[in-house]
Amino acid sequence: MTDRVGFIGLGIMGRPMALNLQRAGVDLVVHARRVESMRPLSEAGAVTCASPAEVARQTDVIFTMVSDTPDVEAVILGANGLVEGARAGAVVVDMSTISPLASRVIAKRLAGQGVEMLDAPVSGGEVGAINGTLSIMVGGSVSAFARVLPMLEMMGTNIVRIGENGAGQVCKCCNQILVGATIAGVAEALLLAKSSGVDPAKVREALLGGFARSRVLEIHGQRMIDEDFRPGFKVRLHQKDLRIVTENSQALGLALPSTALVSQYLNTLVEQGLGDLDSAAIYQVLREMNASGGGHPPASDSQIPVSIR
Ligand code: NAP
């Protein structure tokens, strides 16, 4: 492989992803704001840089994995950003989850300087990042995709080019709508079971063999049954992702009521200071909403509708 490779953003996701590239034999040039974030990479031989611009001066393909839209804008277009050092012919691959609209604007700015961009957000969480089994959704040109595919294959197993710039981020929005709505549905089902005096663990077990089967029922369902909301995928990150969905849908004039509902659950958790819990904690908010009515079967026959008495 002849491309020299940079990696910026070495947090929960970025660090194991960069380590997987390194283990596969890629010589890396890295940057993070905090020196300790770079240490595992530098100890394994990576070159460290003081700024994104410095990374760009030394590399041909640069991966970014930072937090939110303003962070990607700062890293790529800001002072000492990639744009100041990137050479014509370079490719920037942004793997953060950010606004599709902003991603297209950034791609256009880079194109003006002869630099291509791919948006390549991921699904699969920290475990997928560590194991190199991420699902990667890519937007951008066919040629840039073909050029970086061997590197994406070092980090993920299900890699799909969805379409042009921004299409990967749109796909990630779709992913977050589905995951959020399914968590809310699983929470309602398990609360109904528990409030009916029926064992939610048995309900989960039975439903996992039928049409309602899902990874969310399997994993988040278990977390709800155990009331163990250690992350996992944090509430505040899911809230950020649904904010991106909402911005995008408003720009398109689309109503997405399930997204609005799930956002309210997540906003409530953040307001309660619980933004660092796993987003399965939606169950907790739902249970609190029903605190006076849930938890026991109807007290008397008079509470049962006449039609089914
Ligand atoms: P994280 O642990 O908070 O790491 C973010 C990294 O970005 C940190 O290393 C931080 O640098 C760096 N960073 C943030 N803003 C920066 C800026 N303005 N300039 C330079 N560096 C900056 O977050 P994460 O969990 O890895 O998530 C990264 C992205 O992946 C997010 O967009 C998230 O939505 C997405 N994602 C996360 C998961 C998950 O399960 N965690 C799953 C799928 C997708 P310092 O270390 O120097 O502070």
Boltz pocket constraint, residues with backbone or C-beta under 6 A from the ligand:
constraints:
  - pocket:
      binder: B
      contacts: [[A, 9], [A, 10], [A, 11], [A, 12], [A, 13], [A, 14], [A, 31], [A, 32], [A, 33], [A, 34], [A, 35], [A, 37], [A, 65], [A, 66], [A, 67], [A, 68], [A, 70], [A, 71], [A, 72], [A, 74], [A, 75], [A, 95], [A, 96], [A, 97], [A, 98], [A, 122], [A, 123], [A, 124], [A, 125], [A, 126], [A, 232], [A, 233], [A, 234], [A, 237]]
      max_distance: 6.0
